[in-house]
Amino acid sequence: MTIPGVQSVSQWAGRAERGADTYGSHYSEYEVRLEPLSGAKQQQILNQLREMLANFPGIGFEATPF
């Protein structure tokens, strides 16, 4: 939320007992909602997120659009 252009952040953690996903209960996703921005500004935010996540050992991540 400290990055300008980010509107909200939410986390999906674990899984429903009868959910369709087969991920284990250790799995987690973050959804980062951006303000309406140009492609270049979106890329800048993505780069900032990647830099921030690189400082957390043991986390594997990827950024994908909806």
HTML snippet that shows the backbone in 3Dmol.js (N, CA, C, O; Angstrom):
<script src="https://3Dmol.org/build/3Dmol-min.js"></script>
<div id="view" style="width:600px;height:400px;position:relative"></div>
<script>
const pdb = `
ATOM      1  N   MET A   1       0.809  -1.196   0.000  1.00  0.00           N
ATOM      2  CA  MET A   1       0.000   0.000   0.000  1.00  0.00           C
ATOM      3  C   MET A   1       0.857   1.266   0.000  1.00  0.00           C
ATOM      4  O   MET A   1       0.341   2.364  -0.209  1.00  0.00           O
ATOM      5  N   THR A   2       2.149   1.119   0.231  1.00  0.00           N
ATOM      6  CA  THR A   2       3.013   2.301   0.248  1.00  0.00           C
ATOM      7  C   THR A   2       3.436   2.716  -1.148  1.00  0.00           C
ATOM      8  O   THR A   2       4.034   3.780  -1.313  1.00  0.00           O
ATOM      9  N   ILE A   3       3.145   1.915  -2.148  1.00  0.00           N
ATOM     10  CA  ILE A   3       3.513   2.234  -3.522  1.00  0.00           C
ATOM     11  C   ILE A   3       2.398   3.065  -4.145  1.00  0.00           C
ATOM     12  O   ILE A   3       1.256   2.609  -4.194  1.00  0.00           O
ATOM     13  N   PRO A   4       2.696   4.267  -4.618  1.00  0.00           N
ATOM     14  CA  PRO A   4       1.672   5.075  -5.269  1.00  0.00           C
ATOM     15  C   PRO A   4       1.092   4.338  -6.486  1.00  0.00           C
ATOM     16  O   PRO A   4       1.833   3.768  -7.287  1.00  0.00           O
ATOM     17  N   GLY A   5      -0.232   4.358  -6.610  1.00  0.00           N
ATOM     18  CA  GLY A   5      -0.893   3.675  -7.709  1.00  0.00           C
ATOM     19  C   GLY A   5      -1.563   2.384  -7.284  1.00  0.00           C
ATOM     20  O   GLY A   5      -2.387   1.843  -8.022  1.00  0.00           O
ATOM     21  N   VAL A   6      -1.222   1.878  -6.097  1.00  0.00           N
ATOM     22  CA  VAL A   6      -1.856   0.663  -5.574  1.00  0.00           C
ATOM     23  C   VAL A   6      -3.117   1.076  -4.823  1.00  0.00           C
ATOM     24  O   VAL A   6      -3.056   1.884  -3.896  1.00  0.00           O
ATOM     25  N   GLN A   7      -4.265   0.518  -5.226  1.00  0.00           N
ATOM     26  CA  GLN A   7      -5.541   0.839  -4.588  1.00  0.00           C
ATOM     27  C   GLN A   7      -5.813  -0.038  -3.374  1.00  0.00           C
ATOM     28  O   GLN A   7      -6.237   0.457  -2.330  1.00  0.00           O
ATOM     29  N   SER A   8      -5.572  -1.336  -3.506  1.00  0.00           N
ATOM     30  CA  SER A   8      -5.847  -2.256  -2.405  1.00  0.00           C
ATOM     31  C   SER A   8      -5.019  -3.524  -2.554  1.00  0.00           C
ATOM     32  O   SER A   8      -4.519  -3.840  -3.634  1.00  0.00           O
ATOM     33  N   VAL A   9      -4.889  -4.242  -1.441  1.00  0.00           N
ATOM     34  CA  VAL A   9      -4.173  -5.519  -1.411  1.00  0.00           C
ATOM     35  C   VAL A   9      -5.011  -6.485  -0.584  1.00  0.00           C
ATOM     36  O   VAL A   9      -5.447  -6.148   0.517  1.00  0.00           O
ATOM     37  N   SER A  10      -5.235  -7.682  -1.108  1.00  0.00           N
ATOM     38  CA  SER A  10      -5.948  -8.710  -0.353  1.00  0.00           C
ATOM     39  C   SER A  10      -5.197 -10.024  -0.479  1.00  0.00           C
ATOM     40  O   SER A  10      -4.453 -10.239  -1.437  1.00  0.00           O
ATOM     41  N   GLN A  11      -5.399 -10.904   0.502  1.00  0.00           N
ATOM     42  CA  GLN A  11      -4.708 -12.188   0.516  1.00  0.00           C
ATOM     43  C   GLN A  11      -5.712 -13.325   0.539  1.00  0.00           C
ATOM     44  O   GLN A  11      -6.702 -13.282   1.271  1.00  0.00           O
ATOM     45  N   TRP A  12      -5.447 -14.345  -0.270  1.00  0.00           N
ATOM     46  CA  TRP A  12      -6.185 -15.599  -0.249  1.00  0.00           C
ATOM     47  C   TRP A  12      -5.241 -16.615   0.374  1.00  0.00           C
ATOM     48  O   TRP A  12      -4.176 -16.882  -0.182  1.00  0.00           O
ATOM     49  N   ALA A  13      -5.605 -17.185   1.507  1.00  0.00           N
ATOM     50  CA  ALA A  13      -4.715 -18.115   2.193  1.00  0.00           C
ATOM     51  C   ALA A  13      -5.422 -19.440   2.454  1.00  0.00           C
ATOM     52  O   ALA A  13      -6.621 -19.473   2.729  1.00  0.00           O
ATOM     53  N   GLY A  14      -4.663 -20.532   2.365  1.00  0.00           N
ATOM     54  CA  GLY A  14      -5.216 -21.853   2.601  1.00  0.00           C
ATOM     55  C   GLY A  14      -6.135 -22.271   1.465  1.00  0.00           C
ATOM     56  O   GLY A  14      -5.995 -21.799   0.337  1.00  0.00           O
ATOM     57  N   ARG A  15      -7.073 -23.158   1.766  1.00  0.00           N
ATOM     58  CA  ARG A  15      -8.032 -23.575   0.758  1.00  0.00           C
ATOM     59  C   ARG A  15      -9.280 -24.107   1.431  1.00  0.00           C
ATOM     60  O   ARG A  15      -9.243 -24.554   2.577  1.00  0.00           O
ATOM     61  N   ALA A  16     -10.374 -24.054   0.711  1.00  0.00           N
ATOM     62  CA  ALA A  16     -11.623 -24.587   1.225  1.00  0.00           C
ATOM     63  C   ALA A  16     -11.539 -26.111   1.251  1.00  0.00           C
ATOM     64  O   ALA A  16     -10.882 -26.712   0.401  1.00  0.00           O
ATOM     65  N   GLU A  17     -12.196 -26.729   2.215  1.00  0.00           N
ATOM     66  CA  GLU A  17     -12.151 -28.177   2.346  1.00  0.00           C
ATOM     67  C   GLU A  17     -12.596 -28.882   1.081  1.00  0.00           C
ATOM     68  O   GLU A  17     -12.015 -29.898   0.701  1.00  0.00           O
ATOM     69  N   ARG A  18     -13.606 -28.364   0.432  1.00  0.00           N
ATOM     70  CA  ARG A  18     -14.105 -28.973  -0.804  1.00  0.00           C
ATOM     71  C   ARG A  18     -13.885 -28.070  -2.017  1.00  0.00           C
ATOM     72  O   ARG A  18     -14.629 -28.143  -2.995  1.00  0.00           O
ATOM     73  N   GLY A  19     -12.871 -27.228  -1.949  1.00  0.00           N
ATOM     74  CA  GLY A  19     -12.583 -26.307  -3.030  1.00  0.00           C
ATOM     75  C   GLY A  19     -12.062 -27.009  -4.271  1.00  0.00           C
ATOM     76  O   GLY A  19     -11.604 -28.150  -4.214  1.00  0.00           O
ATOM     77  N   ALA A  20     -12.139 -26.311  -5.384  1.00  0.00           N
ATOM     78  CA  ALA A  20     -11.706 -26.869  -6.664  1.00  0.00           C
ATOM     79  C   ALA A  20     -10.185 -26.875  -6.808  1.00  0.00           C
ATOM     80  O   ALA A  20      -9.638 -27.709  -7.530  1.00  0.00           O
ATOM     81  N   ASP A  21      -9.496 -25.954  -6.130  1.00  0.00           N
ATOM     82  CA  ASP A  21      -8.038 -25.892  -6.228  1.00  0.00           C
ATOM     83  C   ASP A  21      -7.407 -27.049  -5.464  1.00  0.00           C
ATOM     84  O   ASP A  21      -7.903 -27.455  -4.413  1.00  0.00           O
ATOM     85  N   THR A  22      -6.325 -27.567  -5.995  1.00  0.00           N
ATOM     86  CA  THR A  22      -5.646 -28.698  -5.357  1.00  0.00           C
ATOM     87  C   THR A  22      -4.401 -28.283  -4.578  1.00  0.00           C
ATOM     88  O   THR A  22      -3.626 -29.134  -4.143  1.00  0.00           O
ATOM     89  N   TYR A  23      -4.211 -26.984  -4.403  1.00  0.00           N
ATOM     90  CA  TYR A  23      -3.056 -26.512  -3.649  1.00  0.00           C
ATOM     91  C   TYR A  23      -3.185 -26.918  -2.188  1.00  0.00           C
ATOM     92  O   TYR A  23      -4.288 -27.099  -1.673  1.00  0.00           O
ATOM     93  N   GLY A  24      -2.039 -27.059  -1.533  1.00  0.00           N
ATOM     94  CA  GLY A  24      -2.049 -27.388  -0.111  1.00  0.00           C
ATOM     95  C   GLY A  24      -2.478 -26.200   0.735  1.00  0.00           C
ATOM     96  O   GLY A  24      -2.629 -25.088   0.230  1.00  0.00           O
ATOM     97  N   SER A  25      -2.668 -26.440   2.005  1.00  0.00           N
ATOM     98  CA  SER A  25      -3.122 -25.377   2.902  1.00  0.00           C
ATOM     99  C   SER A  25      -2.048 -24.313   3.137  1.00  0.00           C
ATOM    100  O   SER A  25      -2.334 -23.259   3.705  1.00  0.00           O
ATOM    101  N   HIS A  26      -0.821 -24.583   2.704  1.00  0.00           N
ATOM    102  CA  HIS A  26       0.277 -23.628   2.847  1.00  0.00           C
ATOM    103  C   HIS A  26       0.267 -22.566   1.750  1.00  0.00           C
ATOM    104  O   HIS A  26       1.006 -21.585   1.837  1.00  0.00           O
ATOM    105  N   TYR A  27      -0.556 -22.747   0.726  1.00  0.00           N
ATOM    106  CA  TYR A  27      -0.571 -21.879  -0.446  1.00  0.00           C
ATOM    107  C   TYR A  27      -1.260 -20.552  -0.136  1.00  0.00           C
ATOM    108  O   TYR A  27      -2.217 -20.510   0.638  1.00  0.00           O
ATOM    109  N   SER A  28      -0.778 -19.483  -0.735  1.00  0.00           N
ATOM    110  CA  SER A  28      -1.338 -18.159  -0.522  1.00  0.00           C
ATOM    111  C   SER A  28      -1.195 -17.319  -1.783  1.00  0.00           C
ATOM    112  O   SER A  28      -0.223 -17.466  -2.524  1.00  0.00           O
ATOM    113  N   GLU A  29      -2.146 -16.451  -2.025  1.00  0.00           N
ATOM    114  CA  GLU A  29      -2.082 -15.509  -3.141  1.00  0.00           C
ATOM    115  C   GLU A  29      -2.397 -14.113  -2.628  1.00  0.00           C
ATOM    116  O   GLU A  29      -3.219 -13.936  -1.729  1.00  0.00           O
ATOM    117  N   TYR A  30      -1.737 -13.136  -3.208  1.00  0.00           N
ATOM    118  CA  TYR A  30      -2.067 -11.735  -2.944  1.00  0.00           C
ATOM    119  C   TYR A  30      -2.644 -11.139  -4.219  1.00  0.00           C
ATOM    120  O   TYR A  30      -2.120 -11.353  -5.312  1.00  0.00           O
ATOM    121  N   GLU A  31      -3.702 -10.407  -4.070  1.00  0.00           N
ATOM    122  CA  GLU A  31      -4.280  -9.671  -5.199  1.00  0.00           C
ATOM    123  C   GLU A  31      -3.999  -8.199  -4.958  1.00  0.00           C
ATOM    124  O   GLU A  31      -4.393  -7.639  -3.935  1.00  0.00           O
ATOM    125  N   VAL A  32      -3.314  -7.578  -5.910  1.00  0.00           N
ATOM    126  CA  VAL A  32      -2.964  -6.165  -5.807  1.00  0.00           C
ATOM    127  C   VAL A  32      -3.755  -5.416  -6.871  1.00  0.00           C
ATOM    128  O   VAL A  32      -3.538  -5.602  -8.068  1.00  0.00           O
ATOM    129  N   ARG A  33      -4.669  -4.571  -6.422  1.00  0.00           N
ATOM    130  CA  ARG A  33      -5.508  -3.802  -7.348  1.00  0.00           C
ATOM    131  C   ARG A  33      -4.863  -2.442  -7.582  1.00  0.00           C
ATOM    132  O   ARG A  33      -4.525  -1.724  -6.640  1.00  0.00           O
ATOM    133  N   LEU A  34      -4.700  -2.107  -8.854  1.00  0.00           N
ATOM    134  CA  LEU A  34      -4.078  -0.839  -9.223  1.00  0.00           C
ATOM    135  C   LEU A  34      -5.127   0.170  -9.664  1.00  0.00           C
ATOM    136  O   LEU A  34      -6.211  -0.194 -10.120  1.00  0.00           O
ATOM    137  N   GLU A  35      -4.785   1.434  -9.519  1.00  0.00           N
ATOM    138  CA  GLU A  35      -5.599   2.497 -10.094  1.00  0.00           C
ATOM    139  C   GLU A  35      -5.503   2.394 -11.611  1.00  0.00           C
ATOM    140  O   GLU A  35      -4.573   1.767 -12.120  1.00  0.00           O
ATOM    141  N   PRO A  36      -6.440   2.992 -12.350  1.00  0.00           N
ATOM    142  CA  PRO A  36      -6.289   3.014 -13.817  1.00  0.00           C
ATOM    143  C   PRO A  36      -4.992   3.752 -14.181  1.00  0.00           C
ATOM    144  O   PRO A  36      -4.838   4.937 -13.886  1.00  0.00           O
ATOM    145  N   LEU A  37      -4.076   3.042 -14.819  1.00  0.00           N
ATOM    146  CA  LEU A  37      -2.752   3.585 -15.120  1.00  0.00           C
ATOM    147  C   LEU A  37      -2.326   3.209 -16.531  1.00  0.00           C
ATOM    148  O   LEU A  37      -2.875   2.291 -17.139  1.00  0.00           O
ATOM    149  N   SER A  38      -1.348   3.930 -17.032  1.00  0.00           N
ATOM    150  CA  SER A  38      -0.756   3.578 -18.318  1.00  0.00           C
ATOM    151  C   SER A  38       0.045   2.287 -18.168  1.00  0.00           C
ATOM    152  O   SER A  38       0.387   1.886 -17.056  1.00  0.00           O
ATOM    153  N   GLY A  39       0.337   1.651 -19.278  1.00  0.00           N
ATOM    154  CA  GLY A  39       1.130   0.431 -19.255  1.00  0.00           C
ATOM    155  C   GLY A  39       2.502   0.652 -18.648  1.00  0.00           C
ATOM    156  O   GLY A  39       3.010  -0.204 -17.924  1.00  0.00           O
ATOM    157  N   ALA A  40       3.101   1.787 -18.938  1.00  0.00           N
ATOM    158  CA  ALA A  40       4.431   2.091 -18.402  1.00  0.00           C
ATOM    159  C   ALA A  40       4.393   2.229 -16.883  1.00  0.00           C
ATOM    160  O   ALA A  40       5.294   1.746 -16.198  1.00  0.00           O
ATOM    161  N   LYS A  41       3.360   2.881 -16.350  1.00  0.00           N
ATOM    162  CA  LYS A  41       3.246   3.053 -14.904  1.00  0.00           C
ATOM    163  C   LYS A  41       2.954   1.706 -14.229  1.00  0.00           C
ATOM    164  O   LYS A  41       3.470   1.433 -13.146  1.00  0.00           O
ATOM    165  N   GLN A  42       2.134   0.869 -14.862  1.00  0.00           N
ATOM    166  CA  GLN A  42       1.876  -0.466 -14.327  1.00  0.00           C
ATOM    167  C   GLN A  42       3.177  -1.266 -14.240  1.00  0.00           C
ATOM    168  O   GLN A  42       3.411  -1.975 -13.262  1.00  0.00           O
ATOM    169  N   GLN A  43       4.007  -1.148 -15.250  1.00  0.00           N
ATOM    170  CA  GLN A  43       5.287  -1.858 -15.254  1.00  0.00           C
ATOM    171  C   GLN A  43       6.197  -1.368 -14.139  1.00  0.00           C
ATOM    172  O   GLN A  43       6.904  -2.164 -13.520  1.00  0.00           O
ATOM    173  N   GLN A  44       6.185  -0.058 -13.876  1.00  0.00           N
ATOM    174  CA  GLN A  44       6.992   0.492 -12.784  1.00  0.00           C
ATOM    175  C   GLN A  44       6.558  -0.105 -11.446  1.00  0.00           C
ATOM    176  O   GLN A  44       7.396  -0.460 -10.616  1.00  0.00           O
ATOM    177  N   ILE A  45       5.246  -0.212 -11.244  1.00  0.00           N
ATOM    178  CA  ILE A  45       4.737  -0.779  -9.999  1.00  0.00           C
ATOM    179  C   ILE A  45       5.120  -2.255  -9.903  1.00  0.00           C
ATOM    180  O   ILE A  45       5.534  -2.718  -8.841  1.00  0.00           O
ATOM    181  N   LEU A  46       4.986  -2.987 -10.990  1.00  0.00           N
ATOM    182  CA  LEU A  46       5.381  -4.394 -11.006  1.00  0.00           C
ATOM    183  C   LEU A  46       6.853  -4.539 -10.640  1.00  0.00           C
ATOM    184  O   LEU A  46       7.212  -5.421  -9.860  1.00  0.00           O
ATOM    185  N   ASN A  47       7.695  -3.694 -11.188  1.00  0.00           N
ATOM    186  CA  ASN A  47       9.124  -3.736 -10.871  1.00  0.00           C
ATOM    187  C   ASN A  47       9.370  -3.469  -9.386  1.00  0.00           C
ATOM    188  O   ASN A  47      10.213  -4.119  -8.768  1.00  0.00           O
ATOM    189  N   GLN A  48       8.634  -2.512  -8.813  1.00  0.00           N
ATOM    190  CA  GLN A  48       8.781  -2.211  -7.391  1.00  0.00           C
ATOM    191  C   GLN A  48       8.346  -3.400  -6.536  1.00  0.00           C
ATOM    192  O   GLN A  48       9.002  -3.730  -5.548  1.00  0.00           O
ATOM    193  N   LEU A  49       7.244  -4.038  -6.914  1.00  0.00           N
ATOM    194  CA  LEU A  49       6.776  -5.209  -6.171  1.00  0.00           C
ATOM    195  C   LEU A  49       7.803  -6.336  -6.225  1.00  0.00           C
ATOM    196  O   LEU A  49       8.070  -6.987  -5.215  1.00  0.00           O
ATOM    197  N   ARG A  50       8.372  -6.563  -7.392  1.00  0.00           N
ATOM    198  CA  ARG A  50       9.386  -7.610  -7.527  1.00  0.00           C
ATOM    199  C   ARG A  50      10.598  -7.326  -6.645  1.00  0.00           C
ATOM    200  O   ARG A  50      11.147  -8.240  -6.031  1.00  0.00           O
ATOM    201  N   GLU A  51      11.014  -6.072  -6.581  1.00  0.00           N
ATOM    202  CA  GLU A  51      12.146  -5.704  -5.726  1.00  0.00           C
ATOM    203  C   GLU A  51      11.823  -5.957  -4.260  1.00  0.00           C
ATOM    204  O   GLU A  51      12.661  -6.462  -3.514  1.00  0.00           O
ATOM    205  N   MET A  52      10.611  -5.608  -3.849  1.00  0.00           N
ATOM    206  CA  MET A  52      10.205  -5.819  -2.457  1.00  0.00           C
ATOM    207  C   MET A  52      10.153  -7.302  -2.123  1.00  0.00           C
ATOM    208  O   MET A  52      10.623  -7.710  -1.061  1.00  0.00           O
ATOM    209  N   LEU A  53       9.590  -8.114  -3.011  1.00  0.00           N
ATOM    210  CA  LEU A  53       9.442  -9.545  -2.746  1.00  0.00           C
ATOM    211  C   LEU A  53      10.774 -10.282  -2.770  1.00  0.00           C
ATOM    212  O   LEU A  53      10.919 -11.318  -2.122  1.00  0.00           O
ATOM    213  N   ALA A  54      11.732  -9.766  -3.500  1.00  0.00           N
ATOM    214  CA  ALA A  54      13.044 -10.405  -3.578  1.00  0.00           C
ATOM    215  C   ALA A  54      13.747 -10.411  -2.218  1.00  0.00           C
ATOM    216  O   ALA A  54      14.688 -11.179  -2.019  1.00  0.00           O
ATOM    217  N   ASN A  55      13.306  -9.568  -1.284  1.00  0.00           N
ATOM    218  CA  ASN A  55      13.928  -9.479   0.039  1.00  0.00           C
ATOM    219  C   ASN A  55      13.347 -10.462   1.045  1.00  0.00           C
ATOM    220  O   ASN A  55      13.764 -10.471   2.203  1.00  0.00           O
ATOM    221  N   PHE A  56      12.390 -11.294   0.625  1.00  0.00           N
ATOM    222  CA  PHE A  56      11.776 -12.266   1.524  1.00  0.00           C
ATOM    223  C   PHE A  56      12.245 -13.661   1.150  1.00  0.00           C
ATOM    224  O   PHE A  56      11.777 -14.215   0.155  1.00  0.00           O
ATOM    225  N   PRO A  57      13.166 -14.251   1.929  1.00  0.00           N
ATOM    226  CA  PRO A  57      13.663 -15.586   1.600  1.00  0.00           C
ATOM    227  C   PRO A  57      12.556 -16.636   1.728  1.00  0.00           C
ATOM    228  O   PRO A  57      11.699 -16.555   2.607  1.00  0.00           O
ATOM    229  N   GLY A  58      12.597 -17.612   0.836  1.00  0.00           N
ATOM    230  CA  GLY A  58      11.637 -18.714   0.897  1.00  0.00           C
ATOM    231  C   GLY A  58      10.327 -18.468   0.201  1.00  0.00           C
ATOM    232  O   GLY A  58       9.456 -19.337   0.218  1.00  0.00           O
ATOM    233  N   ILE A  59      10.154 -17.312  -0.413  1.00  0.00           N
ATOM    234  CA  ILE A  59       8.911 -17.006  -1.107  1.00  0.00           C
ATOM    235  C   ILE A  59       9.136 -17.149  -2.611  1.00  0.00           C
ATOM    236  O   ILE A  59      10.041 -16.534  -3.174  1.00  0.00           O
ATOM    237  N   GLY A  60       8.317 -17.955  -3.242  1.00  0.00           N
ATOM    238  CA  GLY A  60       8.312 -18.028  -4.699  1.00  0.00           C
ATOM    239  C   GLY A  60       7.145 -17.203  -5.202  1.00  0.00           C
ATOM    240  O   GLY A  60       6.049 -17.295  -4.649  1.00  0.00           O
ATOM    241  N   PHE A  61       7.349 -16.403  -6.230  1.00  0.00           N
ATOM    242  CA  PHE A  61       6.258 -15.546  -6.669  1.00  0.00           C
ATOM    243  C   PHE A  61       6.286 -15.360  -8.174  1.00  0.00           C
ATOM    244  O   PHE A  61       7.305 -15.562  -8.834  1.00  0.00           O
ATOM    245  N   GLU A  62       5.154 -14.977  -8.683  1.00  0.00           N
ATOM    246  CA  GLU A  62       5.023 -14.559 -10.075  1.00  0.00           C
ATOM    247  C   GLU A  62       3.931 -13.506 -10.122  1.00  0.00           C
ATOM    248  O   GLU A  62       3.031 -13.504  -9.282  1.00  0.00           O
ATOM    249  N   ALA A  63       4.001 -12.635 -11.072  1.00  0.00           N
ATOM    250  CA  ALA A  63       2.989 -11.600 -11.246  1.00  0.00           C
ATOM    251  C   ALA A  63       2.262 -11.871 -12.550  1.00  0.00           C
ATOM    252  O   ALA A  63       2.873 -11.971 -13.614  1.00  0.00           O
ATOM    253  N   THR A  64       0.951 -11.988 -12.448  1.00  0.00           N
ATOM    254  CA  THR A  64       0.135 -12.251 -13.634  1.00  0.00           C
ATOM    255  C   THR A  64      -1.070 -11.328 -13.642  1.00  0.00           C
ATOM    256  O   THR A  64      -1.626 -11.037 -12.583  1.00  0.00           O
ATOM    257  N   PRO A  65      -1.484 -10.864 -14.808  1.00  0.00           N
ATOM    258  CA  PRO A  65      -2.699 -10.042 -14.876  1.00  0.00           C
ATOM    259  C   PRO A  65      -3.925 -10.945 -14.765  1.00  0.00           C
ATOM    260  O   PRO A  65      -3.831 -12.161 -14.935  1.00  0.00           O
ATOM    261  N   PHE A  66      -5.039 -10.356 -14.487  1.00  0.00           N
ATOM    262  CA  PHE A  66      -6.289 -11.112 -14.384  1.00  0.00           C
ATOM    263  C   PHE A  66      -6.641 -11.706 -15.714  1.00  0.00           C
ATOM    264  O   PHE A  66      -7.662 -12.382 -15.838  1.00  0.00           O
TER     265      PHE A  66
END
`;
const viewer = $3Dmol.createViewer("view");
viewer.addModel(pdb, "pdb");
viewer.setStyle({}, {cartoon: {color: "spectrum"}});
viewer.zoomTo();
viewer.render();
</script>
